[in-house]
Amino acid sequence: MKHAGGLSHSELEAGQAGRTDSQVAVHPSSSGSIGRSIAIKLTLVGALLGLLVLPTFQSLWMVWSSRADASHGFLIPFIAIILIRQRGHALQRLPCRPSPALGIPLVLLSLAGLLLGSAGAVVSLSGLSFIGLTAGLVVALFGQDWFRMLRFPLGYLLFMVPVLDSATQPLQPYFQFVTATMARLMLAQWSIPVFQSGTMLHLPTGTVQVAAECSGVGFLISILAIGLPLAMLGLRTWPMRAALIAMTLALSIGANWVRVALIALSGHLWGWHADLHGPLHLLHAMSVYWIGLGLLLCGLWIGHMLERPLPGRPPEARPSKAHSPSLDSQPRWNHTWAATCALMSAALILLYAPHTNGNTTPPDLSHLPDRIGEWVRDDSAHSLPLITVGQADQEIVRTYRNSSGDLVQLHVAYLAAQSQGKELVNYHTQLLHQQASPVSLGTGEASLTVNRTIWEKSRQLHELVFWYHVQTRIMTDRVYAKLVTAISSLTGGGSEGALIVISRPFSSPQSAIPSLDGPLGRFTLLALPIIRSHLR
């Protein structure tokens, strides 16, 4: 039956609903072109995002390639894609409600962090900014419901950024001590005489030290990064998932105890000059990761078998997809899309714009004087630097001796421009800060603050002070030094800087002077203004 005007009752209702939802009349024959238009716009967003994060992923690639405890980063993006695809059907049923009021500020903040991180070679900041930028785009273009559905895959991307080091680094000394203690107990059970002094194990034939790399704590993050998605995808109940992760971590820690004990046993039986890691490096720290991965797979199989008698998960109701108006017909979505593209394009110009290198005449460190006060350069006592600064443009290591026979080592590493893999504050230099504390040199308004710590290398204790020289200023905080470097690079001031380390050896902790009143402090007071004048 037809109504007036030749329209059926159902057609009239459909037309009214269409006008109520979108206030825009869309001809059915144009639906294909609208879909292509949305795909093209989202492709443009993806292309801008890819160009923005390309330097970040290049830096992350270097981190994943150079650090054994970060090699799991190669897998994280692919696992995150699998987790997103698993939610594909649920995402299709969710309505798209763009939320620019929440998404645009997050996009803007993340772009600022991305620029700062790239300029200052702070891969952790740029990596976190990539995650925040992706989350902001989801919220701005698709809404909070989409973000809630994707928050686990987006949060999982944290495992590819070396930011979790800050959580495990304070635990490292405790893990070293506990590992040494458990290895000592195992050796005692094997009737091997052993005496423990901190993290040192003294056997009748030699001594083995549980170094930071041997604590095993770094590989726990790698095991957790692989175990978490496997538990989520392979097991159904939360208690079983938690039990799998906890069991794997506990057994991996125990495997590291056994590994260290076997290293000490092999040295005691076959000599300390041999390869203590055994044939094919079976006792290398990386073995903790492979053991943990094997335990994880075994635990996953056992958990799956235990869950089989449990009733299966009831099938989720699949409501029919709501007939919402096309995204392309929503002015709010188009305005949000245009705003995000404009912001990312502006950030892209700033990211790839050529930056000046600041000072074009780098200092010549070879002109540092051979005599500083009562201290005279002594080439006969040449030694290697205590800390490594990768790809320094200029580096000088000198030993000075005074009339009393005291020795100090001066190490200056200068970088004309910093980038990922060529930076002052990196994975190696951050070890200096573990037990460092700021101390003042001089008195009154002329006093300066530097870092002081005790450093052990090749079983030799060293008392040392160190600081960063960035933008003609002395800095002791590594985060502040990074921030100043990033801002200076973005504003055209360059990213040059230097790390200065002054050290002296001593025989035992009791002989260390608790303040800088000794030879190290006196030399530092004399050398610091000379170094500053050369670095400008």
FENHU-V480117 format. One record per residue. N is the residue number from 1. RES is the residue in one small letter. SS is DSSP state (A for helix, B for strand, O for the rest). PHI is phi in whole degrees, 0 to 359 (999 if undefined). OMEGA is omega in whole degrees, -180 to 180 (none if undefined). Layout:
n = <N N>
res = <RES RES>
ss = <SS SS>
phi = <PHI PHI>
omega = <OMEGA OMEGA>
//
This chain:
n = <1 2 3 4 5 6 7 8 9 10 11 12 13 14 15 16 17 18 19 20 21 22 23 24 25 26 27 28 29 30 31 32 33 34 35 36 37 38 39 40 41 42 43 44 45 46 47 48 49 50 51 52 53 54 55 56 57 58 59 60 61 62 63 64 65 66 67 68 69 70 71 72 73 74 75 76 77 78 79 80 81 82 83 84 85 86 87 88 89 90 91 92 93 94 95 96 97 98 99 100 101 102 103 104 105 106 107 108 109 110 111 112 113 114 115 116 117 118 119 120 121 122 123 124 125 126 127 128 129 130 131 132 133 134 135 136 137 138 139 140 141 142 143 144 145 146 147 148 149 150 151 152 153 154 155 156 157 158 159 160 161 162 163 164 165 166 167 168 169 170 171 172 173 174 175 176 177 178 179 180 181 182 183 184 185 186 187 188 189 190 191 192 193 194 195 196 197 198 199 200 201 202 203 204 205 206 207 208 209 210 211 212 213 214 215 216 217 218 219 220 221 222 223 224 225 226 227 228 229 230 231 232 233 234 235 236 237 238 239 240 241 242 243 244 245 246 247 248 249 250 251 252 253 254 255 256 257 258 259 260 261 262 263 264 265 266 267 268 269 270 271 272 273 274 275 276 277 278 279 280 281 282 283 284 285 286 287 288 289 290 291 292 293 294 295 296 297 298 299 300 301 302 303 304 305 306 307 308 309 310 311 312 313 314 315 316 317 318 319 320 321 322 323 324 325 326 327 328 329 330 331 332 333 334 335 336 337 338 339 340 341 342 343 344 345 346 347 348 349 350 351 352 353 354 355 356 357 358 359 360 361 362 363 364 365 366 367 368 369 370 371 372 373 374 375 376 377 378 379 380 381 382 383 384 385 386 387 388 389 390 391 392 393 394 395 396 397 398 399 400 401 402 403 404 405 406 407 408 409 410 411 412 413 414 415 416 417 418 419 420 421 422 423 424 425 426 427 428 429 430 431 432 433 434 435 436 437 438 439 440 441 442 443 444 445 446 447 448 449 450 451 452 453 454 455 456 457 458 459 460 461 462 463 464 465 466 467 468 469 470 471 472 473 474 475 476 477 478 479 480 481 482 483 484 485 486 487 488 489 490 491 492 493 494 495 496 497 498 499 500 501 502 503 504 505 506 507 508 509 510 511 512 513 514 515 516 517 518 519 520 521 522 523 524 525 526 527 528 529 530 531 532 533 534 535 536>
res = <m k h a g g l s h s e l e a g q a g r t d s q v a v h p s s s g s i g r s i a i k l t l v g a l l g l l v l p t f q s l w m v w s s r a d a s h g f l i p f i a i i l i r q r g h a l q r l p c r p s p a l g i p l v l l s l a g l l l g s a g a v v s l s g l s f i g l t a g l v v a l f g q d w f r m l r f p l g y l l f m v p v l d s a t q p l q p y f q f v t a t m a r l m l a q w s i p v f q s g t m l h l p t g t v q v a a e c s g v g f l i s i l a i g l p l a m l g l r t w p m r a a l i a m t l a l s i g a n w v r v a l i a l s g h l w g w h a d l h g p l h l l h a m s v y w i g l g l l l c g l w i g h m l e r p l p g r p p e a r p s k a h s p s l d s q p r w n h t w a a t c a l m s a a l i l l y a p h t n g n t t p p d l s h l p d r i g e w v r d d s a h s l p l i t v g q a d q e i v r t y r n s s g d l v q l h v a y l a a q s q g k e l v n y h t q l l h q q a s p v s l g t g e a s l t v n r t i w e k s r q l h e l v f w y h v q t r i m t d r v y a k l v t a i s s l t g g g s e g a l i v i s r p f s s p q s a i p s l d g p l g r f t l l a l p i i r s h l r>
ss = <O O O O O O O O A A A A A A A A A A A A A A O O O O O A A A A A A A A A A A A A A A A A A A A A A A A A A A A A A A A A A A A A A A O A A A O O A A A A A A A A A A A A A A O A A A A A A O O O O O O A A A A A A A A A A A A A A A A A A A A O O O A A A A A A A A A A A A A A A A A A A A O A A A A A A A A A A A A A A A A A O O O O A A A A A O O A A A A A A A A A A A A A A A A A A O O O O B B B B O O B B B B O O B B B B O O A A A O O A A A A A A A A A A A A A A A A A A O O O A A A A A A A A A A A A A A A A A A A A A A A A A A A A A A A A A O O O O O O O O A A A O O O O A A A A A A A A A A A A A A A A A A A A A A O O O O O O O O O O O O O O O O O O O A A A O A A A A A A A A A A A A A A A A A A A A A A O O O O O O O O O O O O A A A O O O B B O O B B B O A A A O O O O O O O O O O O O B B B B B B B B O O O O O B B B B B B B B B O O O B O O B O O O O O O A A A A A O O O B B B B B O O A A A O B B B B B B B B B B O O B B B B B B B B B B B O O B B B O O A A A A A A A A A A A A A O O O O O O B B B B B B B B B B O O A A A O O O O O O O A A A A A A A A A A A A A A A A A O>
phi = <999 260 268 296 90 81 252 285 295 294 293 294 295 296 294 295 296 296 289 291 285 242 59 230 279 243 287 304 290 265 297 294 293 295 298 295 296 297 299 295 294 292 296 295 299 296 293 297 297 296 293 293 264 302 298 296 289 296 292 297 300 295 294 297 281 264 239 296 280 240 292 293 300 300 272 300 300 291 294 298 296 298 295 289 298 297 263 299 295 293 294 294 272 278 286 265 238 306 233 295 297 263 285 297 300 294 297 297 295 292 296 297 296 295 293 296 295 290 291 264 56 258 294 294 293 292 293 296 293 299 296 296 295 297 296 296 295 298 294 293 267 237 111 289 297 294 296 299 289 256 293 291 300 291 294 296 297 301 292 272 259 284 263 285 301 295 277 270 299 296 278 300 300 292 295 298 293 296 297 297 295 292 296 296 296 293 297 295 293 269 64 257 295 210 235 256 230 67 260 260 246 260 252 302 258 170 231 235 248 276 283 300 292 268 289 83 291 296 277 295 296 297 294 295 296 274 290 298 292 297 294 292 274 262 239 258 253 294 301 290 295 297 295 296 295 296 295 295 296 295 292 293 298 297 297 292 300 295 300 295 297 290 298 297 294 294 295 292 272 242 103 275 275 279 287 290 277 81 297 57 57 295 257 290 301 297 297 299 294 292 297 297 295 297 297 296 294 296 296 296 294 296 298 296 293 290 276 299 291 290 299 292 291 298 297 288 292 248 294 293 293 293 274 271 298 298 301 293 269 261 302 298 294 296 294 296 299 296 294 294 295 294 296 291 294 296 295 294 295 294 291 260 292 294 249 283 264 68 292 270 243 295 288 254 291 292 275 301 293 281 232 234 65 275 264 238 300 233 287 288 255 298 216 282 294 284 229 255 244 293 56 294 289 220 211 226 232 230 247 241 229 258 293 275 90 288 248 225 248 252 233 237 241 245 239 287 209 255 207 297 89 223 209 283 265 219 298 279 288 292 295 297 273 301 237 276 220 287 226 261 253 82 224 69 290 274 287 232 253 229 266 231 203 252 235 242 214 53 62 240 275 226 266 216 237 206 200 254 247 232 54 63 243 271 229 250 270 292 292 295 297 296 296 297 298 295 296 296 294 292 269 89 272 83 233 288 182 214 249 244 233 240 220 217 280 212 275 212 302 291 273 284 273 295 240 263 274 270 301 296 294 296 294 298 299 284 278 300 295 293 296 298 293 284 274 58>
omega = <-177 172 -180 -180 176 180 176 180 180 179 179 178 179 179 178 179 180 179 -180 -175 -170 -176 179 178 -179 180 -177 -177 -178 -176 180 179 178 178 178 179 178 180 180 -179 178 175 177 177 179 179 178 178 180 179 -180 -174 179 177 179 -179 173 177 178 178 178 178 -180 -177 -173 -178 -179 -178 177 -176 177 -179 178 -174 -170 -180 -179 177 178 178 177 179 178 179 178 -179 -175 -178 179 179 -180 -179 -179 175 178 178 -178 -180 -178 -179 177 -174 -177 177 178 176 -179 179 -180 177 177 177 179 179 178 -179 179 -179 -178 -179 176 -173 178 180 -180 177 177 179 176 179 179 179 178 178 179 178 178 -179 -176 -173 -173 175 -176 178 177 179 179 179 -175 -174 178 176 179 177 179 179 177 -178 180 -179 -179 -179 -180 176 -179 178 -178 -176 177 -180 -172 180 179 178 177 -178 180 178 177 -180 -179 177 178 179 178 179 177 177 178 177 176 177 -177 176 -178 174 -175 178 180 176 -177 177 -180 -176 -179 -176 176 -180 174 -178 -179 -180 -178 -180 179 -175 -179 -177 176 177 179 180 179 -179 179 -176 -176 179 177 178 -180 -177 -172 -178 -173 -173 -180 177 180 177 180 179 180 -179 -178 -179 -179 179 -179 -180 177 177 177 178 178 176 180 -179 -179 178 179 175 179 180 -180 176 -180 -175 -171 175 -176 179 178 179 -175 180 175 179 179 178 -180 -180 178 -178 180 180 177 -180 -178 176 179 179 177 177 180 180 177 179 178 179 179 179 178 179 180 -179 -177 179 -178 177 -178 179 180 -179 179 176 -179 179 179 -177 -179 180 179 179 -179 178 -176 180 179 179 -179 180 -179 178 178 179 -180 -179 180 178 180 179 -179 178 178 178 180 178 179 -177 -175 177 179 179 177 179 177 -178 -178 179 -178 -179 176 -176 179 180 174 -172 176 179 178 -176 178 -175 -178 179 -178 -179 -180 -179 -178 179 -180 178 -179 -178 -177 172 -173 172 177 178 173 -179 180 178 -178 176 179 180 176 -176 179 180 178 -180 171 178 177 -179 177 177 -175 176 178 178 -176 176 -179 -176 178 -172 180 -180 -178 -177 -178 -176 178 176 178 -173 -173 -178 -178 177 180 177 -178 173 -180 -178 176 -178 -178 -177 178 -177 176 177 177 179 173 -174 179 178 -179 177 177 179 179 169 -176 170 -180 176 176 176 -176 178 178 -179 175 -178 179 -178 -176 -180 179 178 177 -178 179 178 -179 -179 180 179 -180 -177 176 180 -180 -178 180 179 -179 172 -180 179 176 -173 173 179 172 -168 -175 179 -180 -179 179 180 -174 178 180 177 -177 -178 -178 179 180 179 -178 179 179 -173 -172 179 178 179 -180 -180 179 -179 -179 none>
//
